[in-house]
Amino acid sequence: MADPPASERGAERWENVNPTTWRFFLRKNVKFSNGEELDAEDVRYSFETYIDPTNRRATFAKGITKVEVRDKHTVDVITEGPLASALFNVVRCYILPKTTREAAQIQTMQRTIAMT
């Protein structure tokens, strides 16, 4: 059986719970290239970086107000109102392990401090 397209590898399914909530059921045993397993905290943390208006990629998460972890493999993406482009926006956001994002922020901060 062929691997699913990259846009379908993280979630096995999703549903529109109500006009402002999309629920994503993450695939189990999905691993990042560093060997860490994908979980809902990685998704939440990654989206929090996109939702931050100071992030240059914030436009990819336009209309998304927060992401709530329901369990290890389920997240709710909450929008400020009904959002027809929600699924299109979600697949444009890269999900990285929380540890990788935190390390990248520390490295960026260290470079900034070193440059001043």
N, CA, C and O atoms as CSV, one atom per row, in Angstrom:
chain,resi,resn,atom,element,x,y,z
A,1,MET,N,N,0.839,-1.178,0.000
A,1,MET,CA,C,0.000,0.000,0.000
A,1,MET,C,C,0.886,1.245,0.000
A,1,MET,O,O,1.866,1.303,0.743
A,2,ALA,N,N,0.561,2.222,-0.809
A,2,ALA,CA,C,1.358,3.444,-0.917
A,2,ALA,C,C,1.157,4.326,0.308
A,2,ALA,O,O,0.101,4.311,0.940
A,3,ASP,N,N,2.198,5.097,0.627
A,3,ASP,CA,C,2.077,6.055,1.725
A,3,ASP,C,C,1.044,7.111,1.366
A,3,ASP,O,O,0.917,7.476,0.198
A,4,PRO,N,N,0.300,7.609,2.356
A,4,PRO,CA,C,-0.646,8.690,2.062
A,4,PRO,C,C,0.121,9.969,1.726
A,4,PRO,O,O,1.283,10.108,2.106
A,5,PRO,N,N,-0.516,10.901,1.020
A,5,PRO,CA,C,0.148,12.178,0.735
A,5,PRO,C,C,0.559,12.856,2.033
A,5,PRO,O,O,-0.049,12.617,3.077
A,6,ALA,N,N,1.582,13.696,1.977
A,6,ALA,CA,C,2.105,14.363,3.178
A,6,ALA,C,C,1.009,15.094,3.937
A,6,ALA,O,O,1.026,15.125,5.167
A,7,SER,N,N,0.056,15.683,3.222
A,7,SER,CA,C,-1.008,16.439,3.888
A,7,SER,C,C,-1.923,15.554,4.726
A,7,SER,O,O,-2.685,16.065,5.546
A,8,GLU,N,N,-1.864,14.232,4.536
A,8,GLU,CA,C,-2.727,13.319,5.286
A,8,GLU,C,C,-1.960,12.454,6.267
A,8,GLU,O,O,-2.554,11.592,6.915
A,9,ARG,N,N,-0.680,12.653,6.394
A,9,ARG,CA,C,0.112,11.767,7.235
A,9,ARG,C,C,-0.079,12.020,8.725
A,9,ARG,O,O,0.026,11.082,9.515
A,10,GLY,N,N,-0.350,13.228,9.126
A,10,GLY,CA,C,-0.459,13.534,10.541
A,10,GLY,C,C,-1.806,13.186,11.137
A,10,GLY,O,O,-1.885,12.758,12.288
A,11,ALA,N,N,-2.862,13.365,10.370
A,11,ALA,CA,C,-4.209,13.113,10.884
A,11,ALA,C,C,-4.849,11.979,10.104
A,11,ALA,O,O,-4.736,11.909,8.880
A,12,GLU,N,N,-5.521,11.091,10.824
A,12,GLU,CA,C,-6.219,10.005,10.136
A,12,GLU,C,C,-7.604,10.443,9.697
A,12,GLU,O,O,-8.162,9.929,8.728
A,13,ARG,N,N,-8.155,11.419,10.445
A,13,ARG,CA,C,-9.455,11.981,10.060
A,13,ARG,C,C,-9.686,13.285,10.818
A,13,ARG,O,O,-8.965,13.616,11.759
A,14,TRP,N,N,-10.697,14.005,10.387
A,14,TRP,CA,C,-11.065,15.260,11.030
A,14,TRP,C,C,-12.548,15.471,10.825
A,14,TRP,O,O,-13.160,14.913,9.914
A,15,GLU,N,N,-13.109,16.295,11.697
A,15,GLU,CA,C,-14.537,16.591,11.588
A,15,GLU,C,C,-14.783,18.014,12.056
A,15,GLU,O,O,-14.039,18.562,12.870
A,16,ASN,N,N,-15.840,18.594,11.524
A,16,ASN,CA,C,-16.265,19.931,11.921
A,16,ASN,C,C,-17.285,19.754,13.041
A,16,ASN,O,O,-18.455,19.468,12.786
A,17,VAL,N,N,-16.832,19.928,14.287
A,17,VAL,CA,C,-17.666,19.686,15.471
A,17,VAL,C,C,-18.790,20.708,15.567
A,17,VAL,O,O,-19.923,20.370,15.908
A,18,ASN,N,N,-18.471,21.941,15.268
A,18,ASN,CA,C,-19.445,23.028,15.244
A,18,ASN,C,C,-18.881,24.094,14.299
A,18,ASN,O,O,-17.781,23.904,13.779
A,19,PRO,N,N,-19.570,25.184,14.058
A,19,PRO,CA,C,-19.086,26.152,13.069
A,19,PRO,C,C,-17.690,26.743,13.352
A,19,PRO,O,O,-17.053,27.280,12.446
A,20,THR,N,N,-17.221,26.647,14.596
A,20,THR,CA,C,-15.914,27.238,14.914
A,20,THR,C,C,-14.888,26.230,15.433
A,20,THR,O,O,-13.825,26.629,15.908
A,21,THR,N,N,-15.184,24.951,15.351
A,21,THR,CA,C,-14.263,23.939,15.891
A,21,THR,C,C,-14.060,22.800,14.894
A,21,THR,O,O,-15.005,22.158,14.437
A,22,TRP,N,N,-12.778,22.579,14.578
A,22,TRP,CA,C,-12.376,21.424,13.770
A,22,TRP,C,C,-11.619,20.478,14.677
A,22,TRP,O,O,-10.660,20.882,15.335
A,23,ARG,N,N,-12.034,19.229,14.720
A,23,ARG,CA,C,-11.369,18.225,15.551
A,23,ARG,C,C,-10.528,17.327,14.642
A,23,ARG,O,O,-11.012,16.793,13.643
A,24,PHE,N,N,-9.258,17.178,15.017
A,24,PHE,CA,C,-8.332,16.340,14.266
A,24,PHE,C,C,-7.917,15.146,15.114
A,24,PHE,O,O,-7.500,15.295,16.262
A,25,PHE,N,N,-8.038,13.967,14.531
A,25,PHE,CA,C,-7.637,12.723,15.175
A,25,PHE,C,C,-6.300,12.320,14.564
A,25,PHE,O,O,-6.232,11.920,13.402
A,26,LEU,N,N,-5.247,12.430,15.355
A,26,LEU,CA,C,-3.899,12.183,14.853
A,26,LEU,C,C,-3.639,10.693,14.673
A,26,LEU,O,O,-4.122,9.858,15.437
A,27,ARG,N,N,-2.871,10.391,13.653
A,27,ARG,CA,C,-2.453,9.008,13.451
A,27,ARG,C,C,-1.533,8.599,14.589
A,27,ARG,O,O,-0.720,9.399,15.050
A,28,LYS,N,N,-1.654,7.396,15.029
A,28,LYS,CA,C,-0.775,6.872,16.077
A,28,LYS,C,C,0.496,6.336,15.429
A,28,LYS,O,O,0.490,5.902,14.277
A,29,ASN,N,N,1.579,6.375,16.190
A,29,ASN,CA,C,2.881,5.857,15.765
A,29,ASN,C,C,3.507,6.617,14.599
A,29,ASN,O,O,4.352,6.069,13.890
A,30,VAL,N,N,3.104,7.871,14.390
A,30,VAL,CA,C,3.761,8.715,13.389
A,30,VAL,C,C,4.990,9.311,14.052
A,30,VAL,O,O,4.905,9.876,15.142
A,31,LYS,N,N,6.124,9.183,13.395
A,31,LYS,CA,C,7.371,9.689,13.967
A,31,LYS,C,C,7.943,10.794,13.099
A,31,LYS,O,O,7.884,10.748,11.870
A,32,PHE,N,N,8.500,11.791,13.778
A,32,PHE,CA,C,9.233,12.844,13.086
A,32,PHE,C,C,10.575,12.277,12.636
A,32,PHE,O,O,10.958,11.183,13.052
A,33,SER,N,N,11.281,13.004,11.802
A,33,SER,CA,C,12.570,12.517,11.297
A,33,SER,C,C,13.604,12.349,12.411
A,33,SER,O,O,14.582,11.621,12.242
A,34,ASN,N,N,13.394,13.020,13.552
A,34,ASN,CA,C,14.326,12.856,14.675
A,34,ASN,C,C,13.956,11.667,15.565
A,34,ASN,O,O,14.619,11.422,16.574
A,35,GLY,N,N,12.906,10.929,15.202
A,35,GLY,CA,C,12.511,9.742,15.949
A,35,GLY,C,C,11.439,9.983,16.996
A,35,GLY,O,O,10.877,9.027,17.530
A,36,GLU,N,N,11.140,11.250,17.305
A,36,GLU,CA,C,10.096,11.542,18.291
A,36,GLU,C,C,8.721,11.250,17.691
A,36,GLU,O,O,8.502,11.425,16.493
A,37,GLU,N,N,7.805,10.806,18.542
A,37,GLU,CA,C,6.444,10.508,18.086
A,37,GLU,C,C,5.591,11.772,18.092
A,37,GLU,O,O,5.640,12.563,19.034
A,38,LEU,N,N,4.813,11.950,17.032
A,38,LEU,CA,C,3.873,13.066,16.933
A,38,LEU,C,C,2.788,12.894,17.989
A,38,LEU,O,O,2.225,11.811,18.148
A,39,ASP,N,N,2.503,13.984,18.713
A,39,ASP,CA,C,1.362,13.954,19.621
A,39,ASP,C,C,0.674,15.314,19.613
A,39,ASP,O,O,1.147,16.264,18.989
A,40,ALA,N,N,-0.440,15.387,20.310
A,40,ALA,CA,C,-1.270,16.586,20.293
A,40,ALA,C,C,-0.542,17.814,20.843
A,40,ALA,O,O,-0.812,18.929,20.400
A,41,GLU,N,N,0.362,17.637,21.786
A,41,GLU,CA,C,1.112,18.779,22.324
A,41,GLU,C,C,1.994,19.414,21.253
A,41,GLU,O,O,2.158,20.634,21.232
A,42,ASP,N,N,2.566,18.597,20.361
A,42,ASP,CA,C,3.361,19.137,19.262
A,42,ASP,C,C,2.494,20.001,18.346
A,42,ASP,O,O,2.914,21.067,17.896
A,43,VAL,N,N,1.289,19.527,18.082
A,43,VAL,CA,C,0.363,20.268,17.226
A,43,VAL,C,C,-0.024,21.582,17.891
A,43,VAL,O,O,0.030,22.640,17.264
A,44,ARG,N,N,-0.414,21.515,19.163
A,44,ARG,CA,C,-0.806,22.735,19.888
A,44,ARG,C,C,0.334,23.740,19.908
A,44,ARG,O,O,0.141,24.914,19.594
A,45,TYR,N,N,1.520,23.277,20.278
A,45,TYR,CA,C,2.672,24.167,20.393
A,45,TYR,C,C,3.032,24.778,19.041
A,45,TYR,O,O,3.345,25.966,18.960
A,46,SER,N,N,2.988,23.981,17.993
A,46,SER,CA,C,3.299,24.506,16.655
A,46,SER,C,C,2.295,25.576,16.245
A,46,SER,O,O,2.680,26.623,15.723
A,47,PHE,N,N,1.000,25.317,16.480
A,47,PHE,CA,C,0.001,26.315,16.119
A,47,PHE,C,C,0.121,27.578,16.955
A,47,PHE,O,O,-0.146,28.670,16.454
A,48,GLU,N,N,0.512,27.457,18.206
A,48,GLU,CA,C,0.696,28.661,19.024
A,48,GLU,C,C,1.748,29.576,18.419
A,48,GLU,O,O,1.640,30.798,18.520
A,49,THR,N,N,2.766,28.998,17.790
A,49,THR,CA,C,3.776,29.849,17.153
A,49,THR,C,C,3.196,30.540,15.929
A,49,THR,O,O,3.544,31.688,15.656
A,50,TYR,N,N,2.323,29.872,15.185
A,50,TYR,CA,C,1.700,30.493,14.018
A,50,TYR,C,C,0.666,31.545,14.415
A,50,TYR,O,O,0.539,32.570,13.745
A,51,ILE,N,N,-0.064,31.304,15.483
A,51,ILE,CA,C,-1.102,32.232,15.924
A,51,ILE,C,C,-0.493,33.550,16.412
A,51,ILE,O,O,-1.145,34.591,16.335
A,52,ASP,N,N,0.721,33.521,16.901
A,52,ASP,CA,C,1.413,34.716,17.389
A,52,ASP,C,C,1.502,35.740,16.255
A,52,ASP,O,O,2.128,35.469,15.230
A,53,PRO,N,N,0.879,36.924,16.426
A,53,PRO,CA,C,0.872,37.916,15.337
A,53,PRO,C,C,2.261,38.439,14.962
A,53,PRO,O,O,2.423,39.036,13.898
A,54,THR,N,N,3.259,38.224,15.814
A,54,THR,CA,C,4.616,38.676,15.472
A,54,THR,C,C,5.336,37.654,14.589
A,54,THR,O,O,6.412,37.947,14.068
A,55,ASN,N,N,4.764,36.471,14.415
A,55,ASN,CA,C,5.358,35.445,13.564
A,55,ASN,C,C,5.127,35.837,12.109
A,55,ASN,O,O,4.005,36.176,11.730
A,56,ARG,N,N,6.166,35.795,11.298
A,56,ARG,CA,C,6.025,36.196,9.893
A,56,ARG,C,C,5.124,35.254,9.102
A,56,ARG,O,O,4.707,35.589,7.994
A,57,ARG,N,N,4.822,34.097,9.646
A,57,ARG,CA,C,3.928,33.149,8.975
A,57,ARG,C,C,2.523,33.137,9.605
A,57,ARG,O,O,1.743,32.215,9.365
A,58,ALA,N,N,2.213,34.136,10.390
A,58,ALA,CA,C,0.915,34.201,11.072
A,58,ALA,C,C,-0.249,34.179,10.085
A,58,ALA,O,O,-1.346,33.741,10.432
A,59,THR,N,N,-0.027,34.635,8.890
A,59,THR,CA,C,-1.099,34.641,7.891
A,59,THR,C,C,-1.609,33.231,7.596
A,59,THR,O,O,-2.762,33.063,7.199
A,60,PHE,N,N,-0.757,32.209,7.787
A,60,PHE,CA,C,-1.184,30.831,7.550
A,60,PHE,C,C,-2.219,30.380,8.573
A,60,PHE,O,O,-2.985,29.452,8.311
A,61,ALA,N,N,-2.250,31.017,9.718
A,61,ALA,CA,C,-3.185,30.636,10.775
A,61,ALA,C,C,-4.268,31.692,10.965
A,61,ALA,O,O,-4.923,31.743,12.005
A,62,LYS,N,N,-4.445,32.520,9.968
A,62,LYS,CA,C,-5.432,33.596,10.071
A,62,LYS,C,C,-6.807,33.020,10.395
A,62,LYS,O,O,-7.274,32.092,9.735
A,63,GLY,N,N,-7.441,33.575,11.406
A,63,GLY,CA,C,-8.764,33.125,11.818
A,63,GLY,C,C,-8.749,32.053,12.889
A,63,GLY,O,O,-9.773,31.790,13.520
A,64,ILE,N,N,-7.587,31.425,13.106
A,64,ILE,CA,C,-7.482,30.408,14.157
A,64,ILE,C,C,-7.133,31.113,15.458
A,64,ILE,O,O,-6.160,31.865,15.513
A,65,THR,N,N,-7.907,30.884,16.493
A,65,THR,CA,C,-7.663,31.577,17.761
A,65,THR,C,C,-6.913,30.727,18.769
A,65,THR,O,O,-6.138,31.252,19.568
A,66,LYS,N,N,-7.136,29.410,18.741
A,66,LYS,CA,C,-6.414,28.542,19.675
A,66,LYS,C,C,-6.554,27.089,19.256
A,66,LYS,O,O,-7.389,26.727,18.426
A,67,VAL,N,N,-5.709,26.277,19.858
A,67,VAL,CA,C,-5.758,24.831,19.656
A,67,VAL,C,C,-5.806,24.191,21.037
A,67,VAL,O,O,-4.972,24.485,21.894
A,68,GLU,N,N,-6.774,23.324,21.247
A,68,GLU,CA,C,-6.934,22.655,22.528
A,68,GLU,C,C,-6.622,21.173,22.385
A,68,GLU,O,O,-7.062,20.520,21.438
A,69,VAL,N,N,-5.861,20.656,23.332
A,69,VAL,CA,C,-5.542,19.235,23.369
A,69,VAL,C,C,-6.665,18.510,24.095
A,69,VAL,O,O,-6.985,18.831,25.240
A,70,ARG,N,N,-7.257,17.539,23.430
A,70,ARG,CA,C,-8.313,16.734,24.058
A,70,ARG,C,C,-7.724,15.477,24.681
A,70,ARG,O,O,-8.116,15.073,25.776
A,71,ASP,N,N,-6.784,14.863,23.976
A,71,ASP,CA,C,-6.023,13.733,24.502
A,71,ASP,C,C,-4.749,13.646,23.665
A,71,ASP,O,O,-4.501,14.509,22.823
A,72,LYS,N,N,-3.955,12.627,23.887
A,72,LYS,CA,C,-2.644,12.532,23.230
A,72,LYS,C,C,-2.733,12.556,21.703
A,72,LYS,O,O,-1.788,12.976,21.035
A,73,HIS,N,N,-3.854,12.111,21.153
A,73,HIS,CA,C,-3.978,12.013,19.698
A,73,HIS,C,C,-5.169,12.780,19.126
A,73,HIS,O,O,-5.608,12.510,18.008
A,74,THR,N,N,-5.689,13.735,19.895
A,74,THR,CA,C,-6.839,14.509,19.417
A,74,THR,C,C,-6.661,15.980,19.779
A,74,THR,O,O,-6.353,16.318,20.922
A,75,VAL,N,N,-6.861,16.849,18.788
A,75,VAL,CA,C,-6.792,18.292,19.026
A,75,VAL,C,C,-8.004,18.968,18.401
A,75,VAL,O,O,-8.538,18.513,17.389
A,76,ASP,N,N,-8.423,20.059,19.023
A,76,ASP,CA,C,-9.468,20.909,18.465
A,76,ASP,C,C,-8.826,22.204,18.014
A,76,ASP,O,O,-8.118,22.857,18.781
A,77,VAL,N,N,-9.073,22.573,16.774
A,77,VAL,CA,C,-8.623,23.859,16.240
A,77,VAL,C,C,-9.840,24.772,16.278
A,77,VAL,O,O,-10.857,24.509,15.636
A,78,ILE,N,N,-9.714,25.851,17.046
A,78,ILE,CA,C,-10.827,26.774,17.271
A,78,ILE,C,C,-10.609,28.028,16.427
A,78,ILE,O,O,-9.524,28.609,16.435
A,79,THR,N,N,-11.645,28.439,15.701
A,79,THR,CA,C,-11.563,29.642,14.878
A,79,THR,C,C,-12.432,30.745,15.477
A,79,THR,O,O,-13.327,30.484,16.280
A,80,GLU,N,N,-12.149,31.982,15.068
A,80,GLU,CA,C,-12.892,33.111,15.626
A,80,GLU,C,C,-14.332,33.176,15.125
A,80,GLU,O,O,-15.163,33.871,15.708
A,81,GLY,N,N,-14.619,32.472,14.074
A,81,GLY,CA,C,-15.957,32.393,13.500
A,81,GLY,C,C,-15.935,31.297,12.454
A,81,GLY,O,O,-14.896,30.673,12.240
A,82,PRO,N,N,-17.054,31.049,11.802
A,82,PRO,CA,C,-17.033,30.064,10.716
A,82,PRO,C,C,-15.954,30.464,9.704
A,82,PRO,O,O,-15.874,31.624,9.300
A,83,LEU,N,N,-15.134,29.505,9.303
A,83,LEU,CA,C,-13.987,29.809,8.450
A,83,LEU,C,C,-13.895,28.770,7.334
A,83,LEU,O,O,-13.435,27.649,7.549
A,84,ALA,N,N,-14.333,29.158,6.152
A,84,ALA,CA,C,-14.344,28.230,5.015
A,84,ALA,C,C,-12.943,27.749,4.656
A,84,ALA,O,O,-12.785,26.640,4.144
A,85,SER,N,N,-11.922,28.567,4.916
A,85,SER,CA,C,-10.547,28.214,4.534
A,85,SER,C,C,-9.790,27.472,5.632
A,85,SER,O,O,-8.578,27.290,5.518
A,86,ALA,N,N,-10.465,27.043,6.682
A,86,ALA,CA,C,-9.775,26.440,7.833
A,86,ALA,C,C,-8.898,25.254,7.439
A,86,ALA,O,O,-7.732,25.204,7.829
A,87,LEU,N,N,-9.423,24.313,6.686
A,87,LEU,CA,C,-8.621,23.149,6.313
A,87,LEU,C,C,-7.458,23.543,5.409
A,87,LEU,O,O,-6.360,23.003,5.545
A,88,PHE,N,N,-7.684,24.463,4.500
A,88,PHE,CA,C,-6.614,24.951,3.628
A,88,PHE,C,C,-5.503,25.582,4.466
A,88,PHE,O,O,-4.321,25.346,4.219
A,89,ASN,N,N,-5.888,26.382,5.455
A,89,ASN,CA,C,-4.898,27.043,6.311
A,89,ASN,C,C,-4.125,26.034,7.155
A,89,ASN,O,O,-2.908,26.150,7.300
A,90,VAL,N,N,-4.817,25.058,7.706
A,90,VAL,CA,C,-4.191,24.087,8.599
A,90,VAL,C,C,-3.078,23.312,7.894
A,90,VAL,O,O,-2.013,23.101,8.473
A,91,VAL,N,N,-3.312,22.889,6.660
A,91,VAL,CA,C,-2.290,22.092,5.973
A,91,VAL,C,C,-1.082,22.917,5.560
A,91,VAL,O,O,-0.063,22.348,5.168
A,92,ARG,N,N,-1.162,24.226,5.636
A,92,ARG,CA,C,-0.028,25.085,5.303
A,92,ARG,C,C,0.893,25.316,6.500
A,92,ARG,O,O,1.962,25.909,6.355
A,93,CYS,N,N,0.490,24.858,7.662
A,93,CYS,CA,C,1.286,25.045,8.880
A,93,CYS,C,C,2.122,23.793,9.146
A,93,CYS,O,O,1.598,22.681,9.199
A,94,TYR,N,N,3.408,23.992,9.309
A,94,TYR,CA,C,4.299,22.867,9.603
A,94,TYR,C,C,4.205,22.495,11.078
A,94,TYR,O,O,4.250,23.358,11.955
A,95,ILE,N,N,4.076,21.209,11.333
A,95,ILE,CA,C,4.061,20.718,12.700
A,95,ILE,C,C,5.433,20.116,12.971
A,95,ILE,O,O,5.872,19.204,12.272
A,96,LEU,N,N,6.095,20.631,13.982
A,96,LEU,CA,C,7.402,20.141,14.397
A,96,LEU,C,C,7.316,19.676,15.842
A,96,LEU,O,O,6.415,20.083,16.576
A,97,PRO,N,N,8.247,18.828,16.253
A,97,PRO,CA,C,8.260,18.444,17.674
A,97,PRO,C,C,8.455,19.684,18.540
A,97,PRO,O,O,9.218,20.584,18.190
A,98,LYS,N,N,7.772,19.720,19.649
A,98,LYS,CA,C,7.892,20.856,20.567
A,98,LYS,C,C,9.355,21.079,20.957
A,98,LYS,O,O,9.803,22.222,21.045
A,99,THR,N,N,10.092,20.009,21.188
A,99,THR,CA,C,11.498,20.151,21.595
A,99,THR,C,C,12.329,20.814,20.499
A,99,THR,O,O,13.233,21.594,20.798
A,100,THR,N,N,12.035,20.516,19.238
A,100,THR,CA,C,12.760,21.118,18.120
A,100,THR,C,C,12.443,22.602,18.016
A,100,THR,O,O,13.346,23.419,17.838
A,101,ARG,N,N,11.161,22.957,18.126
A,101,ARG,CA,C,10.782,24.380,18.064
A,101,ARG,C,C,11.412,25.153,19.221
A,101,ARG,O,O,11.914,26.260,19.025
A,102,GLU,N,N,11.388,24.583,20.411
A,102,GLU,CA,C,11.992,25.278,21.554
A,102,GLU,C,C,13.485,25.466,21.342
A,102,GLU,O,O,14.014,26.541,21.625
A,103,ALA,N,N,14.176,24.440,20.848
A,103,ALA,CA,C,15.615,24.540,20.600
A,103,ALA,C,C,15.902,25.602,19.540
A,103,ALA,O,O,16.866,26.357,19.667
A,104,ALA,N,N,15.075,25.665,18.498
A,104,ALA,CA,C,15.274,26.655,17.440
A,104,ALA,C,C,15.094,28.068,17.986
A,104,ALA,O,O,15.827,28.977,17.597
A,105,GLN,N,N,14.133,28.263,18.875
A,105,GLN,CA,C,13.926,29.585,19.461
A,105,GLN,C,C,15.101,29.974,20.340
A,105,GLN,O,O,15.517,31.132,20.334
A,106,ILE,N,N,15.637,29.038,21.086
A,106,ILE,CA,C,16.803,29.323,21.929
A,106,ILE,C,C,17.999,29.676,21.066
A,106,ILE,O,O,18.732,30.615,21.376
A,107,GLN,N,N,18.207,28.922,19.970
A,107,GLN,CA,C,19.324,29.210,19.080
A,107,GLN,C,C,19.173,30.583,18.441
A,107,GLN,O,O,20.151,31.323,18.328
A,108,THR,N,N,17.959,30.933,18.021
A,108,THR,CA,C,17.715,32.242,17.428
A,108,THR,C,C,17.989,33.336,18.451
A,108,THR,O,O,18.599,34.355,18.127
A,109,MET,N,N,17.542,33.127,19.678
A,109,MET,CA,C,17.760,34.111,20.735
A,109,MET,C,C,19.253,34.258,21.009
A,109,MET,O,O,19.732,35.377,21.195
A,110,GLN,N,N,20.003,33.151,21.040
A,110,GLN,CA,C,21.428,33.214,21.282
A,110,GLN,C,C,22.145,33.966,20.166
A,110,GLN,O,O,23.061,34.743,20.433
A,111,ARG,N,N,21.732,33.740,18.907
A,111,ARG,CA,C,22.333,34.463,17.781
A,111,ARG,C,C,22.040,35.954,17.888
A,111,ARG,O,O,22.912,36.781,17.619
A,112,THR,N,N,20.811,36.300,18.281
A,112,THR,CA,C,20.433,37.698,18.429
A,112,THR,C,C,21.259,38.366,19.510
A,112,THR,O,O,21.746,39.482,19.329
A,113,ILE,N,N,21.417,37.681,20.638
A,113,ILE,CA,C,22.206,38.235,21.737
A,113,ILE,C,C,23.662,38.383,21.306
A,113,ILE,O,O,24.306,39.379,21.633
A,114,ALA,N,N,24.182,37.406,20.582
A,114,ALA,CA,C,25.581,37.456,20.139
A,114,ALA,C,C,25.804,38.576,19.153
A,114,ALA,O,O,26.910,39.111,19.078
A,115,MET,N,N,24.779,38.952,18.387
A,115,MET,CA,C,24.933,39.983,17.362
A,115,MET,C,C,24.849,41.385,17.947
A,115,MET,O,O,25.254,42.340,17.284
A,116,THR,N,N,24.344,41.542,19.151
A,116,THR,CA,C,24.177,42.884,19.714
A,116,THR,C,C,25.374,43.307,20.532
A,116,THR,O,O,25.391,44.412,21.075
